Amino acid sequence: MRQIVILGAGTAGTMMANKLYKSLNSGEWRITVVDQHKTHYYQPGFLFIPFGIYKKEDVIKPKADFIPSGVNLIFSSIDRIEANSNKVFLEGGKVLNYDYLIIASGTKTCPEETPGMKDKLWYKEIFDFYTIDGALALQNFFKYWEGGKLVMAITELPYKCPVAPLEFVFLADAYFTEKGIRDKVDITYVTPMSGAFTKPIATKMLSELLKEKNIKVVPDFYIEHIDNDEKKIVSYDNQEIDFDVLTIVPMNMGDKMIERSGLGDDMNFVPTNKETLRSDAFENIFVLGDASNIPTSKAGSVAHFAAEILFENLMSAIEGRPLYAKFDGHANCYIETGFGKGALIDFNYTTEPLPGTFPLPGIGPFGLLENTKMNHYGKVMFRWIYWHILLKGKELPVEPLMSMAGKKTVN
């Protein structure tokens, strides 16, 4: 019997397990999924926990609930991949052989990589919201906080869900307004990027929204260390920003087993063909989601769109056909902006976010680069779609490749 091994049962790995199980002959193929953790987290929901919008139980479910019963699911740490011999070594010495390997091991936050981040103020006055523990700790802090300097800082690119820090400051503005203490809270957004976003048209729209909400932006700030005693972040060029509470996006890196396997770059992301999603080094290894080094957002929408392409190319590889399917870097992100409104961006490798309507030209119902209640409803609805449709590998009414239909070009 031939073997497909999927490393990771997060969004990307779970989608692929479902797609492949429905399509491959179970008498000829055995699909094995390996993951260290038994709990599946709806990571976009972490953002809402500090503000009391979601509870812990809204964002967690057992991973086993989403893996088909005919798939071999193993909960174990992964020691390493030996790609030259088509083997995966698990903790404890168990060895899995594979004909094809899908690496979907994601990306991890690494707060220990920034001096001072995990010092004495960690989860006291310095928080992340990219982990369930960080989000819950920040929720508890905000309940009792009476105001001061709130700094939202990004350490380094790339990181998961590039719009989430923006959403955080927008929601913070609304949260403290509703608590009646917004005039006592100074909000600063600190980023290594040259503006609010990586692309100029979206940056202009988002910058205007930040200004309207009285949120200061500090661009081109690369954090060198965090001074816990003086409560300030310090850049490599010795700029300093004071804080009373610091919410931070730690450095993101690929799984350490990628490093142990000799398959990653200096950030432990796997060099991957950005169109075929096949490993640059091994023809029987494919990479999906945040584990790859492809030049697009590390976001769930990218994993979803890319899964369609990877599935086509893996089936082609199995049948000995050329890999004709090409991923275009399609990403689609709702941006929660507070007070029951949201924005939406849709882009790919070559086309930046543009204004217009989505998904239907002239109809929408969602507005691209517009701040509307309908876009907020799209964000809210996505949690149900995630649990009931996306993870199960079902089709969504959005094509994997980006369409220019409904978009307006900007001179």
Buried (B, 14 or more C-beta within 10 A) or exposed (E): EEBBBBBBBBBBBBBBBBBBBEEBEEEEBBBBBBBBEEEBBBBBBBBBBBBEBBEBEEBBBEBBEBBBEEBBBBEBEBBBBEBEEBBBBBEEEEEBEBBBBBBBBBBBBBBEBBEBBBBEBBBEBBBBBBBBEBBBBBBEBBEEBEBBBBBBBBBBBBBBBBBBBBBBBBBBBBBBBEBEBBEEBBBBBBBBBEBBBBBEBBBBBBBEBBEEBEBBBBBEBBBBBBBBEEBBBBBEEEBEBBBBBBBBBBBBBBBBBBBBBEBBEEBBBBBBBBBBBBBBEBEBBBBBBBBBBBEBBBBBBBBBBBBBBBBBBBBBBBEEEEBEBBBBBBBBBBBBBBBEBBBBBBBBBEBBBBBBBBBEEEEBEBBBBBBBEBBBBBBBEBBEEBBEBBBBBEEEEBEBBBBEEBBEEEE
